[in-house]
Each structure stands twice: as C-alpha cells, then as structure tokens.
C-alpha cells in the first residue's frame, strides 16, 4: 500500500472562536506582563524595605498600646493588595484603589490578633452557626488573661446556666485595630524623622485597614488585615489531603499544611459580627512556587482583563480566578502547562473555565471543594457576567491591548508623580511654577493621545503636586 502523505500544515495556529493567531496572543500576553511586572532597581528595593520596616515598627507600637497583640508575632506578607485577590475576602465593601493613581506597589499583611500555635491549647472553632468554610471562635477555653484583654472585642452570648460565652468578633477586632493604627500613626507624624515614610492615607473599609506610605518617589499600599493564626490543618479540609494534587512530590505535605487562618470575612448568610472565614493563604504561598511561568503569565493577564470587566456588580473576583487556576493545575498534565509558548491557550482556557463557573453558578473552594464560592450568585447577575465574558472571549486580542494600555498608563503616571514638591527652603521664585508647567505638558500629551474623549483633572488642594487625571470614566 501507499504511504499516507504527511498532513499539510495549514499555516499559523488560530483560536477557533476569535480567529486570532495564537502567536499574536502570546506576544500580547508577554508584553502585558513586561509592563505589569516592573523591574525593581536598587532605589525601589530600598524603598520597599523602608516601608516594610516602618509598618513592622508601627505594629510593634500598636502591641505596646494595650498588649492585645501577641508579643512575638508572625506576620504573613503577601505581594499584591486584598483587591488583587491574594486572600479570600469579599471586595464589595472595599473602596477602589488604582495602581498609578493611588499607589505604585501593593502588599497585604496578615497580622495575627490571636496566635494559636500551642498544640496543648484546646481550640473551639464553632461551625454550627456558619456556612461551610466559615466559623465562630469561642474564647471560652482560653486563659483569664486572654479573655480580659480581648473582652471588649467579643460578642457575648449568655448561656442558660448563667455563664457567658465570648465570641471573638471580626468587626470589633477590626475597629479596634483601625483605631490603634490611627493613634500610632498620629503620634509618629507629630515628630517625623528624616527618612521616615510619609503617611498619605489611612482608610478603614470593610474589615481591612489600608495604609498608603510615600517613601522617596514610591507610594506603597499596605492592606493590613487582623487574623487568627493556627498551626496544623482544619478537619473540614481533611478530605482534600487524600486527593492527588499537582504539587505532590514538588513540595512536602508539611510545607503545604503548616497552618491556616481565620480572616475577618463573612458568608452571605452569616452574622457579620461573629463569623470568620477559613483562609489557606500560607499554603497558597507554597503552591504558587509550583505553578509554571506560562500559566502564571496567562493568569495575570486574565485577571487584569476579567476583573475590571466583572467588577460591577461584584459577582466574580480575582480570588475565584485564582481557584480556577489551581483546579486547572490539578486537572491538566504538568508537561502541558509548562510549555513556554503556551500562555495564549491557557488564557483562553481560564476564560472558558470562568464562563463555566458563571453559567453553573459554581466555583468550588480549592481547599474545601464542597464549599461553593458562587452559591449566592443571582441568575440575572450570572447571565449578565457570562455575556460580558463571552464578548471578551470573542476578541481576546483587543482586550489584551486595552490591558497593556492601562498598565503603560499606570507606569507613566508612577514616573510622572515622582516630581519632588518644591522644598520649603527654595525661594518662592523658581519653585512655584514647576508643577503647573508639568501639568500643562501632561494634559497636552493626554489630549493628543485621547482624541474625542472628555478629560478632567482633579487636584487635591492640600497637595497640588499630585494631580489626578480622568479620561471619560477611567481614572489615571
């Protein structure tokens, strides 16, 4: 018999839905990540270090105020703010912060209010009143000292027998934390020392305290979150350990299950003042090490496109996408995910997975699969978002280009805001007009780049060196 002729290559690989060339999508994803992950020079590295030291010493002072916080504490510092989905919290009640406009770099700091690392300490996670993946925390079995220190941050439930049960309250703890941080920062600002970061903003939204620090020419956003820290692993996530996972053999089980947190977040049916959410942020830091660079690049690009689009009303947040990515790692062969030039199909795949979540109103928590994180999604909201996502999926290249423009604009703004305000010593002759001159140039540039769009400028009267631009409905 004749040999079959080799199949003819039909040209470049295409995306069936949008007819975009995979190669072009790959290039766009690479370009996006180049702008999104800024290179840190020595100057920036030093500024990051200075801000971190300042936040840690601030927390030391908070501890000294009333001895509530553990003396030897263990913080978890995450790269990216709460709004970026680095921890499983609801973003509905958080005010909007935008890179370039409000900050240049963002971090999340989990600060244990209670540190339950002693194996002999009996812990009463009371899950009877809560949706899956949530819990109340009773201080009943704690020592007198702990109870008297924290009594004012508890909701008290009287028992029939006349004994009171104290439940550690996420809202009261967060209120206390915000007051303490504000107090300490006010003190620090009374006698500022040379080289100390400028406190540009302290804000309490939801249960998160957001602090923006100006260090040299950078603005650092710290989302500080009070948590309860545990060693070990909760029973509710035990069955997950029995399954096979993508990280098996890459990192040890000890590293993955070294501990978990309660974060101040509540389910849609829970009592806000009593209910905490289980968080596996410490494990996620370890798992992240096992995720291939091409999948990570696809995830970052997908997050930038999708979360902007699906944020009003907030049905799906970046943490959902993060879970979708972890499930994909378990489902697909590692060799497939590690191909270097494969970011485009992975990006499209993440969009398809997210679409599946929306249409079926289901997104299982990676660590507690029986917990559906989209359980409360209304049909009409799900459909609205699915349609929006469908329009993105039909033209991913266009949305990637927009994401690249946003990242570039944020970077430009960061560079331009590095004008130093006129220093008090300089005579008022030369220094005064500089910002206005720069402002005129900046406006000229924006007008040229955005023909036919309405452009407005906001200037904070207390700090005229920092104008905010708004183009149509987008802030820059």
C-alpha positions, -999 to 999 in steps of 0.1 A, spaced: 0 0 0 10 36 -5 24 57 24 -1 83 36 12 118 26 22 138 57 -6 162 67 0 196 52 4 224 78 -24 249 72 -4 279 85 -4 295 119 -24 281 148 -57 300 153 -81 305 181 -114 290 168 -137 314 185 -119 347 176 -97 337 147 -68 354 165 -34 339 159 -22 322 190 13 336 183 0 371 184 -19 365 216 12 350 232 32 382 222 5 404 237 5 384 270 43 387 272 41 424 266 14 429 292 35 411 318 65 431 309 46 463 318 28 449 347 59 435 365 80 465 367 118 459 371 129 470 406 161 489 407 182 493 439 164 525 448 129 509 446 142 478 466 154 501 493 120 520 494 102 487 497 124 477 526 119 511 543 82 509 541 81 473 554 103 483 584 80 513 591 49 491 591 65 465 613 76 491 639 41 506 637 27 472 647 52 470 675 38 503 689 3 490 685 13 460 706 26 483 733 -6 504 734 -27 477 752 -7 444 750 -36 429 730 -14 416 701 10 387 707 44 399 718 63 375 694 41 377 664 44 361 630 30 382 601 24 369 566 34 394 540 19 389 505 28 406 473 -4 423 460 -32 440 479 -65 425 490 -82 439 459 -59 417 438 -73 385 453 -43 374 473 -66 364 501 -102 352 501 -121 383 511 -151 400 496 -143 431 477 -178 446 476 -173 469 506 -137 479 497 -132 514 482 -115 514 448 -77 519 448 -60 520 414 -23 515 406 -8 546 392 -35 569 407 -34 558 444 -3 537 448 27 522 429 31 489 447 7 469 469 10 444 497 -12 425 521 -1 419 556 -19 393 577 -14 402 614 -25 376 640 -45 391 668 -45 357 683 -18 332 677 -29 296 685 3 277 678 4 258 711 -6 222 705 -20 219 740 -43 249 736 -78 235 730 -94 254 702 -131 258 699 -140 265 663 -177 267 664 -191 259 630 -227 252 640 -240 287 631 -220 292 599 -220 284 562 -193 259 551 -158 273 552 -167 298 580 -167 296 618 -172 314 650 -144 314 675 -152 310 712 -127 322 738 -143 301 765 -114 277 769 -88 304 769 -69 316 799 -83 345 820 -56 369 807 -65 365 771 -102 368 779 -98 400 799 -75 415 772 -99 409 744 -133 410 762 -142 444 746 -137 429 711 -161 400 717 -198 395 713 -212 380 745 -237 352 743 -254 344 777 -258 307 784 -288 293 802 -265 282 831 -256 318 836 -221 315 822 -212 339 794 -196 327 762 -173 352 745 -171 350 707 -141 368 691 -157 394 668 -141 401 634 -158 435 631 -149 447 667 -113 434 663 -110 453 630 -125 485 645 -101 483 675 -72 477 651 -80 507 629 -83 529 660 -49 517 673 -31 521 640 -46 556 635 -34 566 670 1 553 665 4 570 631 -8 603 645 19 601 672 46 592 646 36 621 624 39 646 653 77 643 653 86 630 619 122 619 615 143 623 584 138 593 560 106 582 577 78 574 552 50 599 547 16 586 557 -5 596 527 -37 577 536 -52 555 563 -85 541 554 -108 515 570 -131 498 545 -149 466 554 -125 449 579 -93 459 560 -71 488 571 -54 503 541 -23 524 547 -6 543 518 30 553 525 51 577 505 87 565 505 111 585 484 95 585 450 72 555 456 38 550 471 32 517 489 -2 504 497 -4 481 527 -37 463 533 -34 453 569 -58 425 580 -63 412 615 -65 374 616 -64 344 639 -34 322 632 -34 284 637 -8 257 633 -20 224 618 -49 218 595 -87 220 600 -108 189 599 -132 205 573 -103 205 548 -91 170 557 -105 151 527 -87 174 503 -54 160 516 -64 125 505 -67 135 468 -38 137 443 -25 172 436 -2 189 411 22 198 439 27 162 450 64 155 450 74 191 443 69 204 479 63 184 510 29 180 527 44 196 558 50 228 538 15 228 524 -3 222 557 18 241 581 -11 263 592 -43 282 584 -60 315 593 -94 329 601 -98 361 582 -125 387 590 -150 379 563 -185 365 565 -207 343 543 -239 358 528 -260 340 555 -236 346 584 -236 370 613 -210 396 604 -201 404 640 -193 368 648 -183 349 616 -148 344 603 -137 327 571 -111 300 569 -81 311 548 -53 290 534 -31 319 524 0 303 539 -5 272 518 -11 292 487 23 309 490 38 274 488 16 262 460 24 293 439 60 280 437 48 250 417 28 270 391 45 272 357 56 307 344 34 304 313 3 297 334 12 325 358 15 349 329 -19 338 315 -35 342 349 -21 378 354 -34 388 320 -67 372 325 -71 388 359 -64 423 345 -90 418 317 -117 400 335 -118 415 370 -122 450 356 -150 438 334 -168 418 360 -164 441 389 -197 460 388 -217 445 404 -190 423 420 -201 388 412 -167 373 405 -134 385 420 -98 377 414 -98 350 441 -123 330 421 -100 331 391 -71 320 414 -91 290 425 -100 282 388 -62 282 381 -54 259 410 -81 234 398 -66 236 363 -32 227 377 -48 195 392 -67 186 361 -41 191 333 -7 173 329 22 193 342 41 188 309 13 206 291 12 236 315 50 240 313 53 247 276 69 281 273 49 294 243 16 283 256 3 313 275 -24 320 249 -44 287 251 -40 289 289 -55 324 290 -84 313 268 -88 281 289 -90 302 321 -117 323 305 -137 292 294 -134 278 330 -146 311 344 -175 311 320 -184 276 332 -184 288 368 -207 317 359 -232 296 339 -234 269 365 -231 293 394 -204 271 409 -168 277 419 -155 252 444 -130 264 470 -97 247 462 -91 235 498 -127 228 507 -143 216 474 -177 211 490 -178 248 496 -192 266 465 -179 302 465 -206 314 440 -235 299 458 -252 333 464 -249 344 428 -283 355 414 -293 341 380 -295 375 363 -261 386 376 -246 353 365 -261 357 330 -250 394 327 -214 385 336 -214 354 313 -225 377 284 -197 402 292 -172 374 294 -184 360 262 -178 393 244 -142 393 257 -137 357 247 -147 366 212 -120 392 209 -92 385 234 -66 404 214 -85 437 217 -89 433 254 -53 424 259 -43 456 240 -65 476 264 -49 460 294 -15 468 281 -25 505 276 -38 506 312 -5 491 325 15 516 305 -6 545 317 -2 534 353 36 531 348 38 566 332 18 581 360 42 565 385 71 580 368 55 614 364 44 616 400 80 613 410 83 651 407 95 663 441 73 690 455 92 724 459 111 721 491 104 747 518 140 761 516 138 771 480 128 807 474 93 810 460 106 825 428 115 794 407 99 765 425 63 775 424 55 773 387 71 740 380 42 716 387 18 737 366 42 737 337 45 699 340 7 697 344 2 716 311 26 693 293 9 662 308 -25 675 297 -12 683 263 0 647 260 -33 632 272 -53 654 248 -31 642 219 -34 605 229 -71 605 235 -89 624 207 -126 629 213 -126 619 250 -135 641 279 -105 648 301 -107 663 336 -80 670 362 -85 667 399 -61 685 422 -61 679 459 -57 715 474 -35 701 502 -11 686 478 -10 704 444 20 683 433 -3 652 427 -29 658 401 -53 630 391 -65 628 356 -97 613 345 -104 603 309 -141 596 302 -148 572 331 -113 560 336 -90 575 362 -53 578 355 
